[in-house]
């Protein structure tokens, strides 16, 4: 065994990378669209909504690091 990667391994890594590259901006866009409804529901201003968005992105990053 030479310790190299098989074609199947490389295809799996490529697929996982492409899915992550698609999902991350998609989640961010969906969160930005939902911020208006969140702000109206809880009666908060744009400053607090920015905190919600930042915490959402930090949470998704903390979740993606172990998954990688």
mmCIF file of the N, C-alpha and C atoms, coordinates in Angstrom:
data_MODEL
# 
_entry.id   MODEL 
# 
loop_
_atom_site.group_PDB 
_atom_site.id 
_atom_site.type_symbol 
_atom_site.label_atom_id 
_atom_site.label_alt_id 
_atom_site.label_comp_id 
_atom_site.label_asym_id 
_atom_site.label_entity_id 
_atom_site.label_seq_id 
_atom_site.pdbx_PDB_ins_code 
_atom_site.Cartn_x 
_atom_site.Cartn_y 
_atom_site.Cartn_z 
_atom_site.occupancy 
_atom_site.B_iso_or_equiv 
_atom_site.pdbx_formal_charge 
_atom_site.auth_seq_id 
_atom_site.auth_comp_id 
_atom_site.auth_asym_id 
_atom_site.auth_atom_id 
_atom_site.pdbx_PDB_model_num 
ATOM 1   N N  . UNK A 1 1  ? 0.844   -1.167 0.000  1.00 0.00 ? 1  UNK A N  1 
ATOM 2   C CA . UNK A 1 1  ? 0.000   0.000  0.000  1.00 0.00 ? 1  UNK A CA 1 
ATOM 3   C C  . UNK A 1 1  ? 0.898   1.242  0.000  1.00 0.00 ? 1  UNK A C  1 
ATOM 4   N N  . UNK A 1 2  ? 0.598   2.191  -0.867 1.00 0.00 ? 2  UNK A N  1 
ATOM 5   C CA . UNK A 1 2  ? 1.447   3.370  -0.990 1.00 0.00 ? 2  UNK A CA 1 
ATOM 6   C C  . UNK A 1 2  ? 0.965   4.547  -0.148 1.00 0.00 ? 2  UNK A C  1 
ATOM 7   N N  . UNK A 1 3  ? -0.160  4.445  0.525  1.00 0.00 ? 3  UNK A N  1 
ATOM 8   C CA . UNK A 1 3  ? -0.648  5.511  1.400  1.00 0.00 ? 3  UNK A CA 1 
ATOM 9   C C  . UNK A 1 3  ? -1.335  6.646  0.664  1.00 0.00 ? 3  UNK A C  1 
ATOM 10  N N  . UNK A 1 4  ? -1.522  6.537  -0.634 1.00 0.00 ? 4  UNK A N  1 
ATOM 11  C CA . UNK A 1 4  ? -2.170  7.585  -1.412 1.00 0.00 ? 4  UNK A CA 1 
ATOM 12  C C  . UNK A 1 4  ? -3.687  7.482  -1.329 1.00 0.00 ? 4  UNK A C  1 
ATOM 13  N N  . UNK A 1 5  ? -4.321  8.473  -1.869 1.00 0.00 ? 5  UNK A N  1 
ATOM 14  C CA . UNK A 1 5  ? -5.778  8.490  -1.887 1.00 0.00 ? 5  UNK A CA 1 
ATOM 15  C C  . UNK A 1 5  ? -6.294  7.830  -3.151 1.00 0.00 ? 5  UNK A C  1 
ATOM 16  N N  . UNK A 1 6  ? -7.412  7.148  -3.012 1.00 0.00 ? 6  UNK A N  1 
ATOM 17  C CA . UNK A 1 6  ? -8.039  6.543  -4.182 1.00 0.00 ? 6  UNK A CA 1 
ATOM 18  C C  . UNK A 1 6  ? -8.893  7.587  -4.892 1.00 0.00 ? 6  UNK A C  1 
ATOM 19  N N  . UNK A 1 7  ? -9.312  7.264  -6.082 1.00 0.00 ? 7  UNK A N  1 
ATOM 20  C CA . UNK A 1 7  ? -10.185 8.161  -6.851 1.00 0.00 ? 7  UNK A CA 1 
ATOM 21  C C  . UNK A 1 7  ? -11.490 8.390  -6.100 1.00 0.00 ? 7  UNK A C  1 
ATOM 22  N N  . UNK A 1 8  ? -12.000 7.366  -5.459 1.00 0.00 ? 8  UNK A N  1 
ATOM 23  C CA . UNK A 1 8  ? -13.238 7.485  -4.694 1.00 0.00 ? 8  UNK A CA 1 
ATOM 24  C C  . UNK A 1 8  ? -13.066 8.447  -3.519 1.00 0.00 ? 8  UNK A C  1 
ATOM 25  N N  . UNK A 1 9  ? -11.927 8.377  -2.831 1.00 0.00 ? 9  UNK A N  1 
ATOM 26  C CA . UNK A 1 9  ? -11.660 9.295  -1.719 1.00 0.00 ? 9  UNK A CA 1 
ATOM 27  C C  . UNK A 1 9  ? -11.592 10.736 -2.201 1.00 0.00 ? 9  UNK A C  1 
ATOM 28  N N  . UNK A 1 10 ? -10.918 10.963 -3.311 1.00 0.00 ? 10 UNK A N  1 
ATOM 29  C CA . UNK A 1 10 ? -10.800 12.314 -3.841 1.00 0.00 ? 10 UNK A CA 1 
ATOM 30  C C  . UNK A 1 10 ? -12.148 12.857 -4.305 1.00 0.00 ? 10 UNK A C  1 
ATOM 31  N N  . UNK A 1 11 ? -12.980 11.997 -4.892 1.00 0.00 ? 11 UNK A N  1 
ATOM 32  C CA . UNK A 1 11 ? -14.316 12.422 -5.310 1.00 0.00 ? 11 UNK A CA 1 
ATOM 33  C C  . UNK A 1 11 ? -15.185 12.783 -4.106 1.00 0.00 ? 11 UNK A C  1 
ATOM 34  N N  . UNK A 1 12 ? -15.049 12.020 -3.024 1.00 0.00 ? 12 UNK A N  1 
ATOM 35  C CA . UNK A 1 12 ? -15.819 12.300 -1.812 1.00 0.00 ? 12 UNK A CA 1 
ATOM 36  C C  . UNK A 1 12 ? -15.415 13.639 -1.205 1.00 0.00 ? 12 UNK A C  1 
ATOM 37  N N  . UNK A 1 13 ? -14.126 13.917 -1.150 1.00 0.00 ? 13 UNK A N  1 
ATOM 38  C CA . UNK A 1 13 ? -13.651 15.195 -0.613 1.00 0.00 ? 13 UNK A CA 1 
ATOM 39  C C  . UNK A 1 13 ? -14.114 16.351 -1.496 1.00 0.00 ? 13 UNK A C  1 
ATOM 40  N N  . UNK A 1 14 ? -14.063 16.167 -2.792 1.00 0.00 ? 14 UNK A N  1 
ATOM 41  C CA . UNK A 1 14 ? -14.516 17.205 -3.716 1.00 0.00 ? 14 UNK A CA 1 
ATOM 42  C C  . UNK A 1 14 ? -16.000 17.481 -3.540 1.00 0.00 ? 14 UNK A C  1 
ATOM 43  N N  . UNK A 1 15 ? -16.800 16.439 -3.416 1.00 0.00 ? 15 UNK A N  1 
ATOM 44  C CA . UNK A 1 15 ? -18.237 16.603 -3.207 1.00 0.00 ? 15 UNK A CA 1 
ATOM 45  C C  . UNK A 1 15 ? -18.531 17.319 -1.896 1.00 0.00 ? 15 UNK A C  1 
ATOM 46  N N  . UNK A 1 16 ? -17.852 16.923 -0.822 1.00 0.00 ? 16 UNK A N  1 
ATOM 47  C CA . UNK A 1 16 ? -18.066 17.566 0.475  1.00 0.00 ? 16 UNK A CA 1 
ATOM 48  C C  . UNK A 1 16 ? -17.673 19.036 0.433  1.00 0.00 ? 16 UNK A C  1 
ATOM 49  N N  . UNK A 1 17 ? -16.602 19.357 -0.260 1.00 0.00 ? 17 UNK A N  1 
ATOM 50  C CA . UNK A 1 17 ? -16.167 20.748 -0.378 1.00 0.00 ? 17 UNK A CA 1 
ATOM 51  C C  . UNK A 1 17 ? -17.168 21.569 -1.184 1.00 0.00 ? 17 UNK A C  1 
ATOM 52  N N  . UNK A 1 18 ? -17.670 21.014 -2.247 1.00 0.00 ? 18 UNK A N  1 
ATOM 53  C CA . UNK A 1 18 ? -18.659 21.730 -3.066 1.00 0.00 ? 18 UNK A CA 1 
ATOM 54  C C  . UNK A 1 18 ? -19.959 21.957 -2.304 1.00 0.00 ? 18 UNK A C  1 
ATOM 55  N N  . UNK A 1 19 ? -20.400 20.968 -1.555 1.00 0.00 ? 19 UNK A N  1 
ATOM 56  C CA . UNK A 1 19 ? -21.627 21.121 -0.764 1.00 0.00 ? 19 UNK A CA 1 
ATOM 57  C C  . UNK A 1 19 ? -21.436 22.190 0.306  1.00 0.00 ? 19 UNK A C  1 
ATOM 58  N N  . UNK A 1 20 ? -20.300 22.189 0.982  1.00 0.00 ? 20 UNK A N  1 
ATOM 59  C CA . UNK A 1 20 ? -20.039 23.204 2.008  1.00 0.00 ? 20 UNK A CA 1 
ATOM 60  C C  . UNK A 1 20 ? -19.950 24.592 1.399  1.00 0.00 ? 20 UNK A C  1 
ATOM 61  N N  . UNK A 1 21 ? -19.361 24.695 0.209  1.00 0.00 ? 21 UNK A N  1 
ATOM 62  C CA . UNK A 1 21 ? -19.261 25.989 -0.459 1.00 0.00 ? 21 UNK A CA 1 
ATOM 63  C C  . UNK A 1 21 ? -20.626 26.498 -0.892 1.00 0.00 ? 21 UNK A C  1 
ATOM 64  N N  . UNK A 1 22 ? -21.582 25.618 -1.110 1.00 0.00 ? 22 UNK A N  1 
ATOM 65  C CA . UNK A 1 22 ? -22.935 26.016 -1.467 1.00 0.00 ? 22 UNK A CA 1 
ATOM 66  C C  . UNK A 1 22 ? -23.780 26.323 -0.235 1.00 0.00 ? 22 UNK A C  1 
ATOM 67  N N  . UNK A 1 23 ? -23.675 25.508 0.792  1.00 0.00 ? 23 UNK A N  1 
ATOM 68  C CA . UNK A 1 23 ? -24.550 25.620 1.955  1.00 0.00 ? 23 UNK A CA 1 
ATOM 69  C C  . UNK A 1 23 ? -24.239 26.859 2.799  1.00 0.00 ? 23 UNK A C  1 
ATOM 70  N N  . UNK A 1 24 ? -22.989 27.212 2.955  1.00 0.00 ? 24 UNK A N  1 
ATOM 71  C CA . UNK A 1 24 ? -22.622 28.331 3.816  1.00 0.00 ? 24 UNK A CA 1 
ATOM 72  C C  . UNK A 1 24 ? -23.226 29.653 3.347  1.00 0.00 ? 24 UNK A C  1 
ATOM 73  N N  . UNK A 1 25 ? -23.047 30.071 2.091  1.00 0.00 ? 25 UNK A N  1 
ATOM 74  C CA . UNK A 1 25 ? -23.697 31.317 1.676  1.00 0.00 ? 25 UNK A CA 1 
ATOM 75  C C  . UNK A 1 25 ? -25.220 31.209 1.641  1.00 0.00 ? 25 UNK A C  1 
ATOM 76  N N  . UNK A 1 26 ? -25.731 30.011 1.367  1.00 0.00 ? 26 UNK A N  1 
ATOM 77  C CA . UNK A 1 26 ? -27.179 29.824 1.353  1.00 0.00 ? 26 UNK A CA 1 
ATOM 78  C C  . UNK A 1 26 ? -27.768 30.043 2.738  1.00 0.00 ? 26 UNK A C  1 
ATOM 79  N N  . UNK A 1 27 ? -27.144 29.478 3.761  1.00 0.00 ? 27 UNK A N  1 
ATOM 80  C CA . UNK A 1 27 ? -27.614 29.681 5.138  1.00 0.00 ? 27 UNK A CA 1 
ATOM 81  C C  . UNK A 1 27 ? -27.532 31.146 5.537  1.00 0.00 ? 27 UNK A C  1 
ATOM 82  N N  . UNK A 1 28 ? -26.457 31.801 5.157  1.00 0.00 ? 28 UNK A N  1 
ATOM 83  C CA . UNK A 1 28 ? -26.292 33.208 5.492  1.00 0.00 ? 28 UNK A CA 1 
ATOM 84  C C  . UNK A 1 28 ? -27.371 34.059 4.830  1.00 0.00 ? 28 UNK A C  1 
ATOM 85  N N  . UNK A 1 29 ? -27.682 33.768 3.586  1.00 0.00 ? 29 UNK A N  1 
ATOM 86  C CA . UNK A 1 29 ? -28.729 34.509 2.876  1.00 0.00 ? 29 UNK A CA 1 
ATOM 87  C C  . UNK A 1 29 ? -30.091 34.280 3.508  1.00 0.00 ? 29 UNK A C  1 
ATOM 88  N N  . UNK A 1 30 ? -30.390 33.043 3.864  1.00 0.00 ? 30 UNK A N  1 
ATOM 89  C CA . UNK A 1 30 ? -31.674 32.753 4.495  1.00 0.00 ? 30 UNK A CA 1 
ATOM 90  C C  . UNK A 1 30 ? -31.798 33.452 5.838  1.00 0.00 ? 30 UNK A C  1 
ATOM 91  N N  . UNK A 1 31 ? -30.702 33.502 6.587  1.00 0.00 ? 31 UNK A N  1 
ATOM 92  C CA . UNK A 1 31 ? -30.731 34.180 7.876  1.00 0.00 ? 31 UNK A CA 1 
ATOM 93  C C  . UNK A 1 31 ? -30.962 35.676 7.691  1.00 0.00 ? 31 UNK A C  1 
ATOM 94  N N  . UNK A 1 32 ? -30.303 36.279 6.712  1.00 0.00 ? 32 UNK A N  1 
ATOM 95  C CA . UNK A 1 32 ? -30.490 37.703 6.463  1.00 0.00 ? 32 UNK A CA 1 
ATOM 96  C C  . UNK A 1 32 ? -31.924 38.013 6.051  1.00 0.00 ? 32 UNK A C  1 
ATOM 97  N N  . UNK A 1 33 ? -32.549 37.135 5.293  1.00 0.00 ? 33 UNK A N  1 
ATOM 98  C CA . UNK A 1 33 ? -33.937 37.338 4.909  1.00 0.00 ? 33 UNK A CA 1 
ATOM 99  C C  . UNK A 1 33 ? -34.891 37.183 6.092  1.00 0.00 ? 33 UNK A C  1 
ATOM 100 N N  . UNK A 1 34 ? -34.536 36.336 7.028  1.00 0.00 ? 34 UNK A N  1 
ATOM 101 C CA . UNK A 1 34 ? -35.400 36.098 8.186  1.00 0.00 ? 34 UNK A CA 1 
ATOM 102 C C  . UNK A 1 34 ? -35.243 37.157 9.269  1.00 0.00 ? 34 UNK A C  1 
ATOM 103 N N  . UNK A 1 35 ? -34.200 37.973 9.203  1.00 0.00 ? 35 UNK A N  1 
ATOM 104 C CA . UNK A 1 35 ? -33.952 38.953 10.267 1.00 0.00 ? 35 UNK A CA 1 
ATOM 105 C C  . UNK A 1 35 ? -35.080 39.959 10.424 1.00 0.00 ? 35 UNK A C  1 
ATOM 106 N N  . UNK A 1 36 ? -35.709 40.363 9.347  1.00 0.00 ? 36 UNK A N  1 
ATOM 107 C CA . UNK A 1 36 ? -36.808 41.329 9.449  1.00 0.00 ? 36 UNK A CA 1 
ATOM 108 C C  . UNK A 1 36 ? -37.959 40.750 10.271 1.00 0.00 ? 36 UNK A C  1 
ATOM 109 N N  . UNK A 1 37 ? -38.326 39.508 9.983  1.00 0.00 ? 37 UNK A N  1 
ATOM 110 C CA . UNK A 1 37 ? -39.406 38.851 10.748 1.00 0.00 ? 37 UNK A CA 1 
ATOM 111 C C  . UNK A 1 37 ? -39.007 38.635 12.197 1.00 0.00 ? 37 UNK A C  1 
ATOM 112 N N  . UNK A 1 38 ? -37.754 38.279 12.439 1.00 0.00 ? 38 UNK A N  1 
ATOM 113 C CA . UNK A 1 38 ? -37.269 38.070 13.804 1.00 0.00 ? 38 UNK A CA 1 
ATOM 114 C C  . UNK A 1 38 ? -37.332 39.383 14.581 1.00 0.00 ? 38 UNK A C  1 
ATOM 115 N N  . UNK A 1 39 ? -36.904 40.470 13.939 1.00 0.00 ? 39 UNK A N  1 
ATOM 116 C CA . UNK A 1 39 ? -36.935 41.776 14.596 1.00 0.00 ? 39 UNK A CA 1 
ATOM 117 C C  . UNK A 1 39 ? -38.343 42.217 14.921 1.00 0.00 ? 39 UNK A C  1 
ATOM 118 N N  . UNK A 1 40 ? -39.287 41.990 14.011 1.00 0.00 ? 40 UNK A N  1 
ATOM 119 C CA . UNK A 1 40 ? -40.680 42.362 14.271 1.00 0.00 ? 40 UNK A CA 1 
ATOM 120 C C  . UNK A 1 40 ? -41.288 41.502 15.370 1.00 0.00 ? 40 UNK A C  1 
ATOM 121 N N  . UNK A 1 41 ? -40.970 40.223 15.359 1.00 0.00 ? 41 UNK A N  1 
ATOM 122 C CA . UNK A 1 41 ? -41.545 39.305 16.355 1.00 0.00 ? 41 UNK A CA 1 
ATOM 123 C C  . UNK A 1 41 ? -41.087 39.644 17.774 1.00 0.00 ? 41 UNK A C  1 
ATOM 124 N N  . UNK A 1 42 ? -39.816 39.962 17.941 1.00 0.00 ? 42 UNK A N  1 
ATOM 125 C CA . UNK A 1 42 ? -39.275 40.212 19.267 1.00 0.00 ? 42 UNK A CA 1 
ATOM 126 C C  . UNK A 1 42 ? -39.157 41.690 19.593 1.00 0.00 ? 42 UNK A C  1 
ATOM 127 N N  . UNK A 1 43 ? -39.478 42.551 18.645 1.00 0.00 ? 43 UNK A N  1 
ATOM 128 C CA . UNK A 1 43 ? -39.448 43.987 18.902 1.00 0.00 ? 43 UNK A CA 1 
ATOM 129 C C  . UNK A 1 43 ? -38.051 44.531 19.140 1.00 0.00 ? 43 UNK A C  1 
ATOM 130 N N  . UNK A 1 44 ? -37.104 44.088 18.350 1.00 0.00 ? 44 UNK A N  1 
ATOM 131 C CA . UNK A 1 44 ? -35.726 44.559 18.508 1.00 0.00 ? 44 UNK A CA 1 
ATOM 132 C C  . UNK A 1 44 ? -35.318 45.356 17.275 1.00 0.00 ? 44 UNK A C  1 
ATOM 133 N N  . UNK A 1 45 ? -34.295 46.197 17.444 1.00 0.00 ? 45 UNK A N  1 
ATOM 134 C CA . UNK A 1 45 ? -33.814 47.036 16.367 1.00 0.00 ? 45 UNK A CA 1 
ATOM 135 C C  . UNK A 1 45 ? -32.729 46.363 15.547 1.00 0.00 ? 45 UNK A C  1 
ATOM 136 N N  . UNK A 1 46 ? -32.205 47.140 14.625 1.00 0.00 ? 46 UNK A N  1 
ATOM 137 C CA . UNK A 1 46 ? -31.211 46.593 13.700 1.00 0.00 ? 46 UNK A CA 1 
ATOM 138 C C  . UNK A 1 46 ? -29.902 46.241 14.405 1.00 0.00 ? 46 UNK A C  1 
ATOM 139 N N  . UNK A 1 47 ? -29.580 46.963 15.478 1.00 0.00 ? 47 UNK A N  1 
ATOM 140 C CA . UNK A 1 47 ? -28.341 46.672 16.212 1.00 0.00 ? 47 UNK A CA 1 
ATOM 141 C C  . UNK A 1 47 ? -28.400 45.270 16.827 1.00 0.00 ? 47 UNK A C  1 
ATOM 142 N N  . UNK A 1 48 ? -29.519 44.946 17.432 1.00 0.00 ? 48 UNK A N  1 
ATOM 143 C CA . UNK A 1 48 ? -29.686 43.615 18.015 1.00 0.00 ? 48 UNK A CA 1 
ATOM 144 C C  . UNK A 1 48 ? -29.782 42.531 16.941 1.00 0.00 ? 48 UNK A C  1 
ATOM 145 N N  . UNK A 1 49 ? -30.359 42.872 15.811 1.00 0.00 ? 49 UNK A N  1 
ATOM 146 C CA . UNK A 1 49 ? -30.440 41.907 14.718 1.00 0.00 ? 49 UNK A CA 1 
ATOM 147 C C  . UNK A 1 49 ? -29.049 41.581 14.174 1.00 0.00 ? 49 UNK A C  1 
ATOM 148 N N  . UNK A 1 50 ? -28.160 42.557 14.198 1.00 0.00 ? 50 UNK A N  1 
ATOM 149 C CA . UNK A 1 50 ? -26.784 42.299 13.767 1.00 0.00 ? 50 UNK A CA 1 
ATOM 150 C C  . UNK A 1 50 ? -26.111 41.304 14.710 1.00 0.00 ? 50 UNK A C  1 
ATOM 151 N N  . UNK A 1 51 ? -26.417 41.416 16.010 1.00 0.00 ? 51 UNK A N  1 
ATOM 152 C CA . UNK A 1 51 ? -25.878 40.437 16.963 1.00 0.00 ? 51 UNK A CA 1 
ATOM 153 C C  . UNK A 1 51 ? -26.430 39.042 16.674 1.00 0.00 ? 51 UNK A C  1 
ATOM 154 N N  . UNK A 1 52 ? -27.704 38.957 16.349 1.00 0.00 ? 52 UNK A N  1 
ATOM 155 C CA . UNK A 1 52 ? -28.312 37.663 16.032 1.00 0.00 ? 52 UNK A CA 1 
ATOM 156 C C  . UNK A 1 52 ? -27.619 37.048 14.823 1.00 0.00 ? 52 UNK A C  1 
ATOM 157 N N  . UNK A 1 53 ? -27.387 37.862 13.799 1.00 0.00 ? 53 UNK A N  1 
ATOM 158 C CA . UNK A 1 53 ? -26.731 37.365 12.595 1.00 0.00 ? 53 UNK A CA 1 
ATOM 159 C C  . UNK A 1 53 ? -25.300 36.915 12.889 1.00 0.00 ? 53 UNK A C  1 
ATOM 160 N N  . UNK A 1 54 ? -24.573 37.700 13.673 1.00 0.00 ? 54 UNK A N  1 
ATOM 161 C CA . UNK A 1 54 ? -23.203 37.343 14.021 1.00 0.00 ? 54 UNK A CA 1 
ATOM 162 C C  . UNK A 1 54 ? -23.159 36.046 14.832 1.00 0.00 ? 54 UNK A C  1 
ATOM 163 N N  . UNK A 1 55 ? -24.054 35.913 15.797 1.00 0.00 ? 55 UNK A N  1 
ATOM 164 C CA . UNK A 1 55 ? -24.087 34.688 16.599 1.00 0.00 ? 55 UNK A CA 1 
ATOM 165 C C  . UNK A 1 55 ? -24.471 33.475 15.760 1.00 0.00 ? 55 UNK A C  1 
ATOM 166 N N  . UNK A 1 56 ? -25.360 33.670 14.799 1.00 0.00 ? 56 UNK A N  1 
ATOM 167 C CA . UNK A 1 56 ? -25.727 32.568 13.912 1.00 0.00 ? 56 UNK A CA 1 
ATOM 168 C C  . UNK A 1 56 ? -24.524 32.115 13.091 1.00 0.00 ? 56 UNK A C  1 
ATOM 169 N N  . UNK A 1 57 ? -23.791 33.075 12.533 1.00 0.00 ? 57 UNK A N  1 
ATOM 170 C CA . UNK A 1 57 ? -22.627 32.709 11.732 1.00 0.00 ? 57 UNK A CA 1 
ATOM 171 C C  . UNK A 1 57 ? -21.534 32.066 12.585 1.00 0.00 ? 57 UNK A C  1 
ATOM 172 N N  . UNK A 1 58 ? -21.326 32.576 13.792 1.00 0.00 ? 58 UNK A N  1 
ATOM 173 C CA . UNK A 1 58 ? -20.330 31.958 14.683 1.00 0.00 ? 58 UNK A CA 1 
ATOM 174 C C  . UNK A 1 58 ? -20.748 30.540 15.059 1.00 0.00 ? 58 UNK A C  1 
ATOM 175 N N  . UNK A 1 59 ? -22.025 30.355 15.329 1.00 0.00 ? 59 UNK A N  1 
ATOM 176 C CA . UNK A 1 59 ? -22.511 29.011 15.657 1.00 0.00 ? 59 UNK A CA 1 
ATOM 177 C C  . UNK A 1 59 ? -22.343 28.037 14.508 1.00 0.00 ? 59 UNK A C  1 
ATOM 178 N N  . UNK A 1 60 ? -22.597 28.508 13.288 1.00 0.00 ? 60 UNK A N  1 
ATOM 179 C CA . UNK A 1 60 ? -22.427 27.607 12.146 1.00 0.00 ? 60 UNK A CA 1 
ATOM 180 C C  . UNK A 1 60 ? -20.954 27.285 11.913 1.00 0.00 ? 60 UNK A C  1 
ATOM 181 N N  . UNK A 1 61 ? -20.068 28.247 12.162 1.00 0.00 ? 61 UNK A N  1 
ATOM 182 C CA . UNK A 1 61 ? -18.635 27.978 12.016 1.00 0.00 ? 61 UNK A CA 1 
ATOM 183 C C  . UNK A 1 61 ? -18.170 26.982 13.071 1.00 0.00 ? 61 UNK A C  1 
ATOM 184 N N  . UNK A 1 62 ? -18.623 27.164 14.321 1.00 0.00 ? 62 UNK A N  1 
ATOM 185 C CA . UNK A 1 62 ? -18.241 26.229 15.375 1.00 0.00 ? 62 UNK A CA 1 
ATOM 186 C C  . UNK A 1 62 ? -18.771 24.830 15.087 1.00 0.00 ? 62 UNK A C  1 
ATOM 187 N N  . UNK A 1 63 ? -19.885 24.729 14.390 1.00 0.00 ? 63 UNK A N  1 
ATOM 188 C CA . UNK A 1 63 ? -20.423 23.420 14.027 1.00 0.00 ? 63 UNK A CA 1 
ATOM 189 C C  . UNK A 1 63 ? -19.712 22.805 12.838 1.00 0.00 ? 63 UNK A C  1 
ATOM 190 N N  . UNK A 1 64 ? -19.221 23.655 11.933 1.00 0.00 ? 64 UNK A N  1 
ATOM 191 C CA . UNK A 1 64 ? -18.569 23.129 10.730 1.00 0.00 ? 64 UNK A CA 1 
ATOM 192 C C  . UNK A 1 64 ? -17.145 22.640 11.002 1.00 0.00 ? 64 UNK A C  1 
ATOM 193 N N  . UNK A 1 65 ? -16.474 23.228 11.956 1.00 0.00 ? 65 UNK A N  1 
ATOM 194 C CA . UNK A 1 65 ? -15.083 22.852 12.218 1.00 0.00 ? 65 UNK A CA 1 
ATOM 195 C C  . UNK A 1 65 ? -14.973 21.386 12.643 1.00 0.00 ? 65 UNK A C  1 
ATOM 196 N N  . UNK A 1 66 ? -15.766 20.917 13.622 1.00 0.00 ? 66 UNK A N  1 
ATOM 197 C CA . UNK A 1 66 ? -15.668 19.483 13.953 1.00 0.00 ? 66 UNK A CA 1 
ATOM 198 C C  . UNK A 1 66 ? -16.169 18.580 12.825 1.00 0.00 ? 66 UNK A C  1 
ATOM 199 N N  . UNK A 1 67 ? -17.124 19.079 12.036 1.00 0.00 ? 67 UNK A N  1 
ATOM 200 C CA . UNK A 1 67 ? -17.659 18.258 10.945 1.00 0.00 ? 67 UNK A CA 1 
ATOM 201 C C  . UNK A 1 67 ? -16.635 18.081 9.832  1.00 0.00 ? 67 UNK A C  1 
ATOM 202 N N  . UNK A 1 68 ? -15.707 19.022 9.732  1.00 0.00 ? 68 UNK A N  1 
ATOM 203 C CA . UNK A 1 68 ? -14.703 18.920 8.669  1.00 0.00 ? 68 UNK A CA 1 
ATOM 204 C C  . UNK A 1 68 ? -13.715 17.837 9.023  1.00 0.00 ? 68 UNK A C  1 
# 
